[in-house]
Amino acid sequence: DDPPGPEAFLAHPHPRREMLKECLFVGLPLAGVLIGLLVAAQAVRTGHAQTTVEPAWLRVLGGGVCGYLAGGGLIWGTRILGTLAFGREAMGLGDVHLLAAVGAVVGWGDSVLIFVVAPFIGLAVSVVVIGISRMAKGQVRVIPYGPYLAAAAVIVMLVGQPLLELFGIF
């Protein structure tokens, strides 16, 4: 769909170029995570790792941060890879913020489960919406993903723990 030549890539806004900027933005935190993991692994190998009992507030804070990063990271990765693959914005930043916030509340395990459940809700509703839209107007529009993330969050909060135990995550 893009016109050929470098001028098409340099024209503003170009979705793939914008995603490459986001990749550069995400690169530094990812490098920090990798360095942290290498340092922690080295501490465990050399026996310098300390086993201490952390306070409850620190465990809650760590769980919230892990859920925030897991939820936001899943959607952000989908946004970047989908946009690079399809040449148009695959997912909005609002979806990233939504699942990151939900992940901070429910934790990393539930945010991953929400990420898995939401597409099925979206597909089920989209089939009905697209069918009605085609019959009524003869056109299909972009489908917002946030409502399906929210619906999946409610479903996972209501029945998520049995699902996690079924799959052996917790």
DSSP file (Angstrom, degrees, kcal/mol; ACC not computed):
  #  RESIDUE AA STRUCTURE BP1 BP2  ACC     N-H-->O    O-->H-N    N-H-->O    O-->H-N    TCO  KAPPA ALPHA  PHI   PSI    X-CA   Y-CA   Z-CA
    1    1 A D              0   0    0      0, 0.0    86,-0.0     0, 0.0     0, 0.0   0.000 360.0 360.0 360.0 -25.8    0.0    0.0    0.0
    2    2 A D        -     0   0    0      1,-0.1     3,-0.1     7,-0.0     7,-0.1  -0.532 360.0-111.7 -76.3 139.9    2.9    2.4    0.6
    3    3 A P        -     0   0    0      0, 0.0     5,-0.1     0, 0.0    -1,-0.1  -0.451  43.3-103.9 -64.8 145.4    4.3    4.2   -2.5
    4    4 A P  S    S+     0   0    0      0, 0.0     3,-0.1     0, 0.0     4,-0.1  -0.263  76.1  54.9 -71.0 158.4    7.8    3.0   -3.4
    5    5 A G  S >> S-     0   0    0      1,-0.1     4,-0.8     2,-0.1     3,-0.8  -0.103  90.4 -81.0 106.4 159.6   10.9    4.9   -2.6
    6    6 A P  H 3> S+     0   0    0      0, 0.0     4,-2.1     0, 0.0     5,-0.2   0.760 118.5  68.9 -69.1 -24.5   12.6    6.5    0.4
    7    7 A E  H 3> S+     0   0    0      1,-0.2     4,-1.0     2,-0.2    -2,-0.1   0.835  96.6  54.3 -65.1 -29.3   10.4    9.6    0.3
    8    8 A A  H <4 S+     0   0    0     -3,-0.8    -1,-0.2     2,-0.2     3,-0.1   0.883 109.4  47.2 -68.1 -37.8    7.5    7.5    1.4
    9    9 A F  H  < S+     0   0    0     -4,-0.8    -2,-0.2     1,-0.2    -1,-0.2   0.855 114.2  46.9 -71.5 -34.1    9.4    6.2    4.4
   10   10 A L  H  < S+     0   0    0     -4,-2.1    -1,-0.2     2,-0.1    -2,-0.2   0.619  88.1 106.6 -83.9 -13.1   10.5    9.7    5.4
   11   11 A A  S  < S-     0   0    0     -4,-1.0    -3,-0.0    -5,-0.2    -4,-0.0  -0.380  80.5 -89.8 -66.0 144.4    7.0   11.2    4.9
   12   12 A H  S    S+     0   0    0      1,-0.2    -2,-0.1    -2,-0.1    -1,-0.1  -0.831 103.7  25.6-103.7 141.8    5.4   12.1    8.2
   13   13 A P  S    S+     0   0    0      0, 0.0    -1,-0.2     0, 0.0    -2,-0.1   0.644  71.4 162.9 -86.0 142.5    3.6   10.2    9.8
   14   14 A H     >  -     0   0    0      1,-0.1     4,-2.2    -5,-0.1     3,-0.2  -0.982  30.5-146.7-120.9 118.7    4.8    6.8    8.8
   15   15 A P  H  > S+     0   0    0      0, 0.0     4,-2.1     0, 0.0     5,-0.2   0.864  95.9  49.5 -57.7 -41.9    3.7    4.0   11.2
   16   16 A R  H  > S+     0   0    0     71,-0.2     4,-1.9     1,-0.2     5,-0.1   0.905 111.1  49.4 -67.0 -39.3    6.8    1.8   10.7
   17   17 A R  H  > S+     0   0    0     -3,-0.2     4,-1.7     1,-0.2    -1,-0.2   0.903 109.9  52.0 -64.8 -39.8    9.2    4.7   11.3
   18   18 A E  H  X S+     0   0    0     -4,-2.2     4,-1.8     1,-0.2    -1,-0.2   0.883 108.7  50.6 -63.4 -37.7    7.3    5.7   14.4
   19   19 A M  H  X S+     0   0    0     -4,-2.1     4,-2.2     2,-0.2    -1,-0.2   0.854 105.2  55.9 -70.2 -33.4    7.5    2.1   15.7
   20   20 A L  H  X S+     0   0    0     -4,-1.9     4,-1.8     2,-0.2    -1,-0.2   0.875 106.2  51.8 -64.7 -35.0   11.3    2.1   15.1
   21   21 A K  H  X S+     0   0    0     -4,-1.7     4,-2.0     2,-0.2    -2,-0.2   0.908 108.9  50.3 -63.8 -41.3   11.5    5.2   17.3
   22   22 A E  H  X S+     0   0    0     -4,-1.8     4,-2.4     1,-0.2    -2,-0.2   0.865 106.3  55.7 -65.5 -34.7    9.5    3.3   20.0
   23   23 A C  H  X S+     0   0    0     -4,-2.2     4,-1.5     2,-0.2    -1,-0.2   0.906 107.9  48.4 -62.7 -41.1   12.0    0.4   19.7
   24   24 A L  H  X S+     0   0    0     -4,-1.8     4,-0.8     2,-0.2    -2,-0.2   0.898 111.2  51.0 -63.8 -39.3   14.8    2.8   20.4
   25   25 A F  H  < S+     0   0    0     -4,-2.0     3,-0.3     1,-0.2    -2,-0.2   0.889 114.1  42.9 -64.5 -40.0   12.9    4.1   23.4
   26   26 A V  H  X S+     0   0    0     -4,-2.4     4,-2.0     1,-0.2    -1,-0.2   0.698  98.3  78.5 -79.2 -20.2   12.3    0.6   24.8
   27   27 A G  H  X S+     0   0    0     -4,-1.5     4,-2.3     1,-0.2    -1,-0.2   0.877  89.1  52.0 -60.1 -42.1   15.8   -0.5   24.1
   28   28 A L  H  X S+     0   0    0     -4,-0.8     4,-2.2    -3,-0.3    -1,-0.2   0.938 110.8  45.7 -65.4 -47.3   17.5    1.2   27.1
   29   29 A P  H  > S+     0   0    0      0, 0.0     4,-2.3     0, 0.0    -1,-0.2   0.903 113.4  51.2 -61.9 -37.0   15.1   -0.2   29.7
   30   30 A L  H  X S+     0   0    0     -4,-2.0     4,-2.4     2,-0.2    -2,-0.2   0.901 108.7  50.7 -64.9 -39.4   15.4   -3.7   28.1
   31   31 A A  H  X S+     0   0    0     -4,-2.3     4,-2.5     1,-0.2    -1,-0.2   0.899 109.8  51.5 -62.9 -39.4   19.2   -3.3   28.3
   32   32 A G  H  X S+     0   0    0     -4,-2.2     4,-2.4     2,-0.2    -2,-0.2   0.898 109.3  49.5 -63.1 -40.9   18.9   -2.4   31.9
   33   33 A V  H  X S+     0   0    0     -4,-2.3     4,-2.6     2,-0.2    -2,-0.2   0.925 111.6  48.7 -63.9 -44.5   16.8   -5.5   32.6
   34   34 A L  H  X S+     0   0    0     -4,-2.4     4,-2.3     2,-0.2    -2,-0.2   0.912 111.8  48.4 -63.3 -42.5   19.3   -7.7   30.9
   35   35 A I  H  X S+     0   0    0     -4,-2.5     4,-2.5     2,-0.2    -1,-0.2   0.912 111.7  50.7 -63.3 -41.6   22.2   -6.2   32.8
   36   36 A G  H  X S+     0   0    0     -4,-2.4     4,-2.5     1,-0.2    -2,-0.2   0.905 110.5  48.9 -62.0 -41.6   20.3   -6.7   36.0
   37   37 A L  H  X S+     0   0    0     -4,-2.6     4,-2.6     2,-0.2    -1,-0.2   0.898 111.5  49.4 -65.5 -39.6   19.5  -10.3   35.2
   38   38 A L  H  X S+     0   0    0     -4,-2.3     4,-2.2     2,-0.2    -2,-0.2   0.907 112.1  47.9 -64.9 -41.6   23.2  -10.9   34.4
   39   39 A V  H  X S+     0   0    0     -4,-2.5     4,-2.2     2,-0.2    -2,-0.2   0.914 113.4  47.8 -65.3 -42.5   24.4   -9.3   37.6
   40   40 A A  H  X S+     0   0    0     -4,-2.5     4,-2.1     2,-0.2    -2,-0.2   0.911 111.8  49.6 -65.4 -41.4   21.8  -11.3   39.7
   41   41 A A  H  X S+     0   0    0     -4,-2.6     4,-2.4     1,-0.2    -1,-0.2   0.899 111.0  50.0 -63.9 -39.5   22.8  -14.6   37.9
   42   42 A Q  H  X S+     0   0    0     -4,-2.2     4,-2.3     2,-0.2     6,-0.3   0.887 109.0  52.1 -65.4 -38.5   26.4  -13.9   38.6
   43   43 A A  H  X>S+     0   0    0     -4,-2.2     5,-1.8     1,-0.2     6,-1.3   0.883 111.1  47.4 -65.3 -37.7   25.7  -13.1   42.3
   44   44 A V  H  <5S+     0   0    0     -4,-2.1     3,-0.5     4,-0.2    -2,-0.2   0.913 112.3  49.6 -69.0 -42.0   23.9  -16.5   42.6
   45   45 A R  H  <5S+     0   0    0     -4,-2.4    -2,-0.2     1,-0.2    -1,-0.2   0.893 114.6  43.4 -64.1 -40.3   26.7  -18.4   40.9
   46   46 A T  H  <5S-     0   0    0     -4,-2.3    -1,-0.2    -5,-0.2    -2,-0.2   0.552 112.9-116.1 -85.4  -6.3   29.4  -16.9   43.0
   47   47 A G  T  <5S+     0   0    0     -4,-0.7    -3,-0.2    -3,-0.5    -4,-0.1   0.639  82.2 119.6  83.8  13.4   27.4  -17.3   46.3
   48   48 A H      < +     0   0    0     -5,-1.8     2,-0.3    -6,-0.3    -4,-0.2   0.474  40.4 111.4 -89.0  -2.5   27.1  -13.5   46.9
   49   49 A A        -     0   0    0     -6,-1.3     2,-0.4    -7,-0.1    -9,-0.0  -0.537  60.3-144.4 -73.5 134.9   23.3  -13.5   46.8
   50   50 A Q        -     0   0    0     -2,-0.3     2,-0.7     2,-0.0    -2,-0.1  -0.810   1.9-144.5-102.1 140.1   21.8  -12.9   50.2
   51   51 A T        +     0   0    0     -2,-0.4     2,-0.3     2,-0.0    -2,-0.0  -0.909  34.5 158.7-104.0 112.6   18.6  -14.5   51.3
   52   52 A T        -     0   0    0     -2,-0.7     2,-0.8     0, 0.0    -2,-0.0  -0.893  45.4-113.1-128.2 159.7   16.6  -12.1   53.4
   53   53 A V        -     0   0    0     -2,-0.3    -2,-0.0     0, 0.0     0, 0.0  -0.848  36.4-149.1 -93.8 114.6   13.0  -11.8   54.4
   54   54 A E        -     0   0    0     -2,-0.8     5,-0.0     1,-0.1     0, 0.0  -0.502  22.5 -99.4 -83.2 152.9   11.6   -8.7   52.7
   55   55 A P    >>  -     0   0    0      0, 0.0     4,-1.6     0, 0.0     3,-0.6  -0.283  31.7-112.2 -67.9 158.2    8.8   -6.7   54.3
   56   56 A A  H 3> S+     0   0    0      1,-0.2     4,-2.3     2,-0.2     5,-0.2   0.867 115.5  57.5 -60.9 -38.2    5.3   -7.2   53.1
   57   57 A W  H 3> S+     0   0    0      1,-0.2     4,-2.3     2,-0.2    -1,-0.2   0.842 105.0  52.1 -63.7 -31.5    5.1   -3.7   51.5
   58   58 A L  H <> S+     0   0    0     -3,-0.6     4,-2.6     2,-0.2    -1,-0.2   0.877 108.7  49.5 -72.5 -36.9    8.1   -4.5   49.4
   59   59 A R  H  X S+     0   0    0     -4,-1.6     4,-2.4     2,-0.2    -2,-0.2   0.906 112.7  47.8 -65.6 -41.1    6.5   -7.7   48.1
   60   60 A V  H  X S+     0   0    0     -4,-2.3     4,-2.4     2,-0.2    -2,-0.2   0.922 113.1  48.0 -64.8 -44.4    3.3   -5.8   47.2
   61   61 A L  H  X S+     0   0    0     -4,-2.3     4,-2.5     1,-0.2    -2,-0.2   0.922 112.5  48.8 -62.2 -44.3    5.3   -3.1   45.5
   62   62 A G  H  X S+     0   0    0     -4,-2.6     4,-2.6     1,-0.2    -2,-0.2   0.894 111.1  50.2 -62.7 -40.6    7.3   -5.6   43.5
   63   63 A G  H  X S+     0   0    0     -4,-2.4     4,-2.4     2,-0.2    45,-0.2   0.902 111.6  48.5 -64.6 -40.8    4.1   -7.5   42.5
   64   64 A G  H  X S+     0   0    0     -4,-2.4     4,-2.4     2,-0.2    -2,-0.2   0.911 113.0  47.0 -64.7 -42.6    2.5   -4.3   41.3
   65   65 A V  H  X S+     0   0    0     -4,-2.5     4,-2.6     2,-0.2     5,-0.2   0.914 112.7  49.4 -67.1 -42.1    5.6   -3.3   39.3
   66   66 A C  H  X S+     0   0    0     -4,-2.6     4,-2.6     1,-0.2     5,-0.2   0.912 112.7  47.7 -63.0 -41.9    5.9   -6.7   37.8
   67   67 A G  H  X S+     0   0    0     -4,-2.4     4,-2.7     2,-0.2    37,-0.4   0.900 111.9  50.3 -64.5 -40.6    2.2   -6.7   36.8
   68   68 A Y  H  X S+     0   0    0     -4,-2.4     4,-2.4    35,-0.4     5,-0.3   0.935 114.9  42.8 -61.7 -47.5    2.5   -3.2   35.4
   69   69 A L  H  X S+     0   0    0     -4,-2.6     4,-2.3     2,-0.2    -2,-0.2   0.884 115.6  48.7 -69.2 -38.3    5.6   -4.2   33.3
   70   70 A A  H  X S+     0   0    0     -4,-2.6     4,-2.2    -5,-0.2     5,-0.2   0.954 116.4  41.6 -66.6 -49.1    4.1   -7.5   32.2
   71   71 A G  H  X S+     0   0    0     -4,-2.7     4,-1.7    -5,-0.2    29,-0.3   0.954 121.1  40.7 -64.0 -50.8    0.8   -6.1   31.1
   72   72 A G  H  X S+     0   0    0     -4,-2.4     4,-2.7    -5,-0.3     5,-0.2   0.888 114.9  52.9 -65.2 -39.0    2.2   -3.0   29.5
   73   73 A G  H  X S+     0   0    0     -4,-2.3     4,-2.5    -5,-0.3     5,-0.2   0.879 106.7  51.9 -66.2 -38.6    5.0   -4.9   27.9
   74   74 A L  H  X S+     0   0    0     -4,-2.2     4,-2.0    -5,-0.2    -1,-0.2   0.946 116.0  39.4 -62.4 -48.2    2.8   -7.5   26.3
   75   75 A I  H  X S+     0   0    0     -4,-1.7     4,-2.6     2,-0.2    -2,-0.2   0.895 115.6  51.8 -70.9 -38.7    0.6   -4.9   24.6
   76   76 A W  H  X S+     0   0    0     -4,-2.7     4,-2.6     2,-0.2     5,-0.2   0.914 110.2  49.2 -65.3 -41.0    3.5   -2.6   23.7
   77   77 A G  H  X S+     0   0    0     -4,-2.5     4,-2.7    -5,-0.2     5,-0.3   0.905 111.8  49.0 -62.4 -41.1    5.3   -5.5   22.1
   78   78 A T  H  X S+     0   0    0     -4,-2.0     4,-2.5    -5,-0.2     5,-0.3   0.896 110.9  51.5 -63.5 -40.1    2.2   -6.4   20.2
   79   79 A R  H  X S+     0   0    0     -4,-2.6     4,-2.0     2,-0.2    11,-0.5   0.935 114.3  42.1 -61.4 -47.9    1.8   -2.8   19.1
   80   80 A I  H  X S+     0   0    0     -4,-2.6     4,-2.4     2,-0.2     5,-0.2   0.956 119.1  42.1 -67.7 -51.1    5.4   -2.5   17.9
   81   81 A L  H  X S+     0   0    0     -4,-2.7     4,-2.1     1,-0.2    -2,-0.2   0.890 115.7  50.0 -66.3 -39.2    5.5   -5.9   16.1
   82   82 A G  H  X S+     0   0    0     -4,-2.5     4,-2.6    -5,-0.3     6,-0.3   0.897 112.2  47.2 -66.1 -39.9    2.0   -5.5   14.6
   83   83 A T  H  X S+     0   0    0     -4,-2.0     4,-2.2    -5,-0.3     5,-0.2   0.907 112.6  49.1 -68.7 -41.0    2.7   -2.1   13.3
   84   84 A L  H  < S+     0   0    0     -4,-2.4    -1,-0.2    -5,-0.2    -2,-0.2   0.886 116.1  44.3 -63.9 -36.8    6.0   -3.1   11.8
   85   85 A A  H  < S+     0   0    0     -4,-2.1    -2,-0.2    -5,-0.2    -1,-0.2   0.902 124.3  30.8 -74.5 -41.3    4.4   -6.2   10.2
   86   86 A F  H  < S-     0   0    0     -4,-2.6    -2,-0.2     2,-0.3    -3,-0.2   0.603  95.7-128.0 -99.9 -12.6    1.3   -4.5    8.8
   87   87 A G  S  < S+     0   0    0     -4,-2.2     2,-0.3    -5,-0.2   -71,-0.2   0.625  81.4  77.9  76.4  11.6    2.5   -0.9    8.1
   88   88 A R  S    S-     0   0    0     -6,-0.3    -2,-0.3    -5,-0.2    -1,-0.2  -0.973 100.5 -72.3-146.5 158.5   -0.3    0.7   10.0
   89   89 A E        -     0   0    0     -2,-0.3     3,-0.1     1,-0.2    -9,-0.1  -0.287  43.3-172.6 -59.1 121.2   -0.9    1.3   13.7
   90   90 A A        +     0   0    0    -11,-0.5     2,-0.3     1,-0.3    -1,-0.2   0.783  67.4   3.7 -86.8 -29.2   -1.8   -2.1   15.2
   91   91 A M  S    S-     0   0    0    -12,-0.2    -1,-0.3   -15,-0.1     2,-0.1  -0.981  75.0-117.8-157.6 143.6   -2.7   -1.0   18.7
   92   92 A G    >>  -     0   0    0     -2,-0.3     4,-1.0    -3,-0.1     3,-0.6  -0.371  24.9-116.3 -83.9 163.6   -3.0    2.3   20.4
   93   93 A L  H 3> S+     0   0    0      1,-0.2     4,-2.6     2,-0.2     5,-0.2   0.740 111.8  69.3 -69.5 -22.0   -1.0    3.5   23.4
   94   94 A G  H 3> S+     0   0    0      1,-0.2     4,-2.5     2,-0.2    -1,-0.2   0.880  97.3  51.3 -61.6 -37.1   -4.3    3.7   25.4
   95   95 A D  H <> S+     0   0    0     -3,-0.6     4,-2.3     2,-0.2     5,-0.3   0.878 108.6  51.6 -65.7 -38.1   -4.4   -0.1   25.3
   96   96 A V  H  X S+     0   0    0     -4,-1.0     4,-2.0     1,-0.2    -2,-0.2   0.947 112.8  44.8 -61.8 -48.8   -0.8   -0.2   26.6
   97   97 A H  H  X S+     0   0    0     -4,-2.6     4,-2.4     1,-0.2    -2,-0.2   0.885 111.8  53.6 -64.8 -38.5   -1.7    2.1   29.5
   98   98 A L  H  X S+     0   0    0     -4,-2.5     4,-2.5     1,-0.2     5,-0.2   0.956 112.9  40.2 -62.8 -51.7   -4.9    0.2   30.2
   99   99 A L  H  X S+     0   0    0     -4,-2.3     4,-2.6     1,-0.2   -27,-0.3   0.829 113.8  55.3 -71.2 -29.1   -3.3   -3.3   30.6
  100  100 A A  H  X S+     0   0    0     -4,-2.0     4,-1.9   -29,-0.3    -1,-0.2   0.937 111.1  44.5 -64.7 -45.0   -0.3   -1.8   32.4
  101  101 A A  H  X S+     0   0    0     -4,-2.4     4,-1.1     2,-0.2    -2,-0.2   0.912 114.9  47.7 -65.7 -42.4   -2.7   -0.3   35.0
  102  102 A V  H >X S+     0   0    0     -4,-2.5     4,-2.9     1,-0.2     3,-0.5   0.910 110.5  53.1 -64.0 -41.1   -4.7   -3.4   35.3
  103  103 A G  H 3X S+     0   0    0     -4,-2.6     4,-2.3     1,-0.2   -35,-0.4   0.854 103.2  57.1 -62.3 -35.2   -1.6   -5.5   35.6
  104  104 A A  H 3< S+     0   0    0     -4,-1.9    -1,-0.2   -37,-0.4    -2,-0.2   0.818 114.3  39.6 -64.8 -29.2   -0.4   -3.2   38.5
  105  105 A V  H << S+     0   0    0     -4,-1.1    -2,-0.2    -3,-0.5    -1,-0.2   0.897 126.6  30.2 -85.7 -44.6   -3.6   -4.1   40.3
  106  106 A V  H  < S-     0   0    0     -4,-2.9     4,-0.4     1,-0.2    -3,-0.2   0.641 107.2-119.1 -96.1 -14.4   -4.0   -7.8   39.5
  107  107 A G     X  -     0   0    0     -4,-2.3     4,-1.7    -5,-0.3    -1,-0.2  -0.248  34.6 -67.1  98.8 170.8   -0.4   -8.9   39.2
  108  108 A W  H  > S+     0   0    0    -45,-0.2     4,-2.0     1,-0.2     5,-0.2   0.875 125.2  54.5 -70.2 -38.2    1.7  -10.4   36.3
  109  109 A G  H  > S+     0   0    0      1,-0.2     4,-1.9     2,-0.2    -1,-0.2   0.931 112.4  42.4 -63.6 -46.4   -0.1  -13.8   36.2
  110  110 A D  H  > S+     0   0    0     -4,-0.4     4,-2.7     1,-0.2    -1,-0.2   0.850 111.0  56.2 -69.6 -33.3   -3.6  -12.3   35.7
  111  111 A S  H  X S+     0   0    0     -4,-1.7     4,-1.9     2,-0.2    -1,-0.2   0.879 108.2  48.2 -67.8 -34.4   -2.3   -9.7   33.3
  112  112 A V  H  X S+     0   0    0     -4,-2.0     4,-1.5     2,-0.2    -1,-0.2   0.909 112.0  49.6 -67.2 -41.4   -0.9  -12.4   31.1
  113  113 A L  H  X S+     0   0    0     -4,-1.9     4,-2.4     2,-0.2    -2,-0.2   0.890 109.2  51.7 -64.8 -38.9   -4.2  -14.3   31.3
  114  114 A I  H  X S+     0   0    0     -4,-2.7     4,-2.6     1,-0.2    -1,-0.2   0.908 106.8  54.3 -61.4 -42.1   -6.1  -11.1   30.4
  115  115 A F  H  < S+     0   0    0     -4,-1.9    -1,-0.2     1,-0.2    -2,-0.2   0.836 112.7  43.5 -60.9 -33.1   -3.8  -10.7   27.4
  116  116 A V  H  < S+     0   0    0     -4,-1.5     4,-0.5     2,-0.1    -2,-0.2   0.854 116.8  44.8 -80.6 -36.9   -4.8  -14.3   26.3
  117  117 A V  H >X S+     0   0    0     -4,-2.4     4,-1.5     1,-0.2     3,-0.8   0.855  99.1  69.9 -77.9 -36.1   -8.5  -14.0   27.0
  118  118 A A  H 3X S+     0   0    0     -4,-2.6     4,-2.8     1,-0.2     5,-0.2   0.849  92.9  55.2 -57.0 -42.0   -9.1  -10.5   25.4
  119  119 A P  H 3> S+     0   0    0      0, 0.0     4,-2.8     0, 0.0    -1,-0.2   0.869 106.1  52.8 -61.8 -33.2   -8.7  -11.6   21.8
  120  120 A F  H <> S+     0   0    0     -3,-0.8     4,-2.1    -4,-0.5    -2,-0.2   0.903 111.6  45.2 -68.3 -39.4  -11.3  -14.3   22.1
  121  121 A I  H  X S+     0   0    0     -4,-1.5     4,-2.5     2,-0.2     5,-0.3   0.928 114.1  50.3 -65.7 -44.1  -13.8  -11.8   23.5
  122  122 A G  H  X S+     0   0    0     -4,-2.8     4,-2.7     1,-0.2    -2,-0.2   0.900 110.9  48.6 -60.7 -42.0  -12.8   -9.3   20.7
  123  123 A L  H  X S+     0   0    0     -4,-2.8     4,-2.1     2,-0.2    -1,-0.2   0.921 111.2  49.5 -64.7 -43.7  -13.3  -11.9   18.0
  124  124 A A  H  X S+     0   0    0     -4,-2.1     4,-1.1     1,-0.2    -2,-0.2   0.931 117.3  39.8 -62.7 -45.6  -16.7  -13.0   19.3
  125  125 A V  H  X S+     0   0    0     -4,-2.5     4,-2.8     1,-0.2    -1,-0.2   0.889 113.0  55.9 -71.1 -38.7  -18.0   -9.4   19.5
  126  126 A S  H  X S+     0   0    0     -4,-2.7     4,-3.5    -5,-0.3     5,-0.4   0.863 101.2  57.0 -64.5 -36.5  -16.3   -8.4   16.2
  127  127 A V  H  X S+     0   0    0     -4,-2.1     4,-1.9     2,-0.2    -1,-0.2   0.931 113.0  41.2 -59.3 -44.0  -17.9  -11.1   14.2
  128  128 A V  H  X S+     0   0    0     -4,-1.1     4,-2.4    -5,-0.2    -2,-0.2   0.935 117.8  46.6 -68.4 -46.2  -21.3   -9.8   15.3
  129  129 A V  H  X S+     0   0    0     -4,-2.8     4,-2.9     1,-0.2    -2,-0.2   0.913 113.4  48.0 -64.9 -43.7  -20.3   -6.1   14.9
  130  130 A I  H  X S+     0   0    0     -4,-3.5     4,-2.7     2,-0.2     5,-0.2   0.906 111.8  50.7 -64.6 -40.8  -18.8   -6.7   11.5
  131  131 A G  H  X S+     0   0    0     -4,-1.9     4,-1.9    -5,-0.4    -2,-0.2   0.930 114.3  43.1 -62.1 -44.9  -21.8   -8.6   10.3
  132  132 A I  H  X S+     0   0    0     -4,-2.4     4,-2.7     2,-0.2     5,-0.3   0.908 114.4  51.3 -66.6 -41.4  -24.2   -5.9   11.5
  133  133 A S  H  X>S+     0   0    0     -4,-2.9     4,-2.9     1,-0.2     5,-1.4   0.902 110.3  48.2 -64.1 -42.2  -21.9   -3.2   10.0
  134  134 A R  H  <5S+     0   0    0     -4,-2.7    -1,-0.2     4,-0.2    -2,-0.2   0.893 114.9  45.4 -65.8 -39.4  -21.7   -4.9    6.6
  135  135 A M  H  <5S+     0   0    0     -4,-1.9    -2,-0.2    -5,-0.2    -1,-0.2   0.914 121.8  36.7 -70.6 -40.3  -25.4   -5.3    6.5
  136  136 A A  H  <5S+     0   0    0     -4,-2.7    -2,-0.2    -5,-0.2    -3,-0.2   0.922 139.0   5.0 -80.5 -45.3  -26.2   -1.8    7.6
  137  137 A K  T  <5S-     0   0    0     -4,-2.9    -3,-0.2    -5,-0.3    -2,-0.1   0.607  85.1-123.5-119.1 -18.2  -23.6    0.3    6.0
  138  138 A G  S   <S+     0   0    0     -5,-1.4     2,-0.3     1,-0.3    -4,-0.2   0.717  79.6  91.7  77.9  19.4  -21.5   -1.9    3.8
  139  139 A Q        -     0   0    0     -6,-0.8     2,-0.4    -9,-0.1    -1,-0.3  -0.975  61.6-143.4-144.5 157.6  -18.3   -1.0    5.5
  140  140 A V        -     0   0    0     -2,-0.3     2,-0.2    -3,-0.1   -10,-0.1  -0.985  20.2-160.5-122.4 132.1  -16.1   -2.2    8.4
  141  141 A R        -     0   0    0     -2,-0.4     2,-0.1     1,-0.1    -8,-0.0  -0.524  36.5 -73.6-105.2 173.5  -14.3    0.2   10.7
  142  142 A V        -     0   0    0     -2,-0.2    -1,-0.1     1,-0.1     0, 0.0  -0.454  49.6-132.9 -65.6 138.1  -11.3   -0.1   13.0
  143  143 A I        -     0   0    0     -2,-0.1     2,-0.1    -3,-0.1    -1,-0.1  -0.847  13.4-128.9-100.6 121.8  -12.3   -2.0   16.1
  144  144 A P        -     0   0    0      0, 0.0     4,-0.2     0, 0.0   -53,-0.0  -0.454  14.8-162.0 -68.5 140.9  -11.2   -0.5   19.5
  145  145 A Y  S >> S+     0   0    0     -2,-0.1     4,-1.8     1,-0.1     3,-0.7   0.684  71.2  82.1 -98.2 -21.6   -9.5   -3.1   21.7
  146  146 A G  H 3> S+     0   0    0      1,-0.2     4,-2.6     2,-0.2     5,-0.2   0.874  87.4  54.4 -55.3 -44.7   -9.7   -1.4   25.1
  147  147 A P  H 3> S+     0   0    0      0, 0.0     4,-2.4     0, 0.0    -1,-0.2   0.859 109.0  49.5 -60.5 -32.6  -13.3   -2.6   25.8
  148  148 A Y  H <> S+     0   0    0     -3,-0.7     4,-2.4    -4,-0.2    -2,-0.2   0.850 109.3  51.2 -75.6 -33.4  -12.3   -6.2   25.2
  149  149 A L  H  X S+     0   0    0     -4,-1.8     4,-2.2     2,-0.2    -1,-0.2   0.917 112.0  48.0 -63.9 -42.4   -9.3   -5.8   27.5
  150  150 A A  H  X S+     0   0    0     -4,-2.6     4,-2.0     2,-0.2    -2,-0.2   0.916 112.2  48.3 -64.8 -43.0  -11.6   -4.4   30.2
  151  151 A A  H  X S+     0   0    0     -4,-2.4     4,-2.4     1,-0.2    -1,-0.2   0.908 111.7  49.9 -63.8 -41.2  -14.1   -7.2   29.7
  152  152 A A  H  X S+     0   0    0     -4,-2.4     4,-2.8     1,-0.2     5,-0.2   0.876 107.7  54.8 -64.3 -36.4  -11.3   -9.8   29.9
  153  153 A A  H  X S+     0   0    0     -4,-2.2     4,-2.3     2,-0.2    -1,-0.2   0.915 109.2  47.0 -63.2 -42.2  -10.0   -8.1   33.1
  154  154 A V  H  X S+     0   0    0     -4,-2.0     4,-1.7     2,-0.2    -2,-0.2   0.933 113.8  47.6 -64.2 -45.3  -13.5   -8.5   34.7
  155  155 A I  H  X S+     0   0    0     -4,-2.4     4,-2.8     1,-0.2     5,-0.2   0.921 113.1  47.9 -62.5 -44.0  -13.7  -12.1   33.6
  156  156 A V  H  X S+     0   0    0     -4,-2.8     4,-2.3     1,-0.2     5,-0.3   0.879 109.9  52.3 -67.1 -36.9  -10.2  -12.9   34.9
  157  157 A M  H  < S+     0   0    0     -4,-2.3    -1,-0.2    -5,-0.2    -2,-0.2   0.840 115.5  42.4 -66.9 -30.5  -10.9  -11.2   38.2
  158  158 A L  H  < S+     0   0    0     -4,-1.7    -2,-0.2    -5,-0.2    -1,-0.2   0.893 139.2   5.7 -81.9 -41.2  -14.0  -13.3   38.7
  159  159 A V  H  X S+     0   0    0     -4,-2.8     4,-1.1    -5,-0.2    -3,-0.2   0.164  96.5 107.4-129.5  18.1  -12.8  -16.7   37.5
  160  160 A G  H  X S+     0   0    0     -4,-2.3     4,-2.8    -5,-0.2     5,-0.2   0.877  70.6  60.0 -70.6 -40.1   -9.1  -16.2   36.9
  161  161 A Q  H  > S+     0   0    0     -5,-0.3     4,-2.4     1,-0.2     5,-0.2   0.907 105.4  47.8 -61.3 -44.3   -7.6  -18.1   39.8
  162  162 A P  H  > S+     0   0    0      0, 0.0     4,-2.1     0, 0.0    -1,-0.2   0.888 113.0  50.4 -62.1 -35.1   -9.2  -21.5   38.9
  163  163 A L  H  X S+     0   0    0     -4,-1.1     4,-2.1     2,-0.2    -2,-0.2   0.918 110.0  49.3 -66.5 -42.3   -7.9  -20.9   35.3
  164  164 A L  H  <>S+     0   0    0     -4,-2.8     5,-2.5     1,-0.2     6,-0.7   0.903 112.8  47.2 -63.0 -40.7   -4.4  -20.2   36.5
  165  165 A E  H ><5S+     0   0    0     -4,-2.4     3,-0.6    -5,-0.2    -1,-0.2   0.866 108.8  55.8 -67.6 -35.2   -4.4  -23.3   38.7
  166  166 A L  H 3<5S+     0   0    0     -4,-2.1    -2,-0.2     1,-0.2    -1,-0.2   0.900 111.8  42.3 -62.1 -41.1   -5.8  -25.3   35.8
  167  167 A F  T 3<5S-     0   0    0     -4,-2.1    -1,-0.2    -5,-0.1    -2,-0.2   0.445 114.9-118.2 -86.3  -0.1   -2.8  -24.3   33.6
  168  168 A G  T < 5S+     0   0    0     -3,-0.6    -3,-0.2    -4,-0.4    -4,-0.1   0.717  77.2 125.1  75.2  22.0   -0.4  -24.8   36.5
  169  169 A I      <       0   0    0     -5,-2.5    -4,-0.2    -6,-0.2    -5,-0.1   0.896 360.0 360.0 -79.8 -41.2    0.8  -21.2   36.7
  170  170 A F              0   0    0     -6,-0.7    -5,-0.2    -9,-0.2    -1,-0.1   0.343 360.0 360.0-126.7 360.0   -0.1  -20.7   40.4
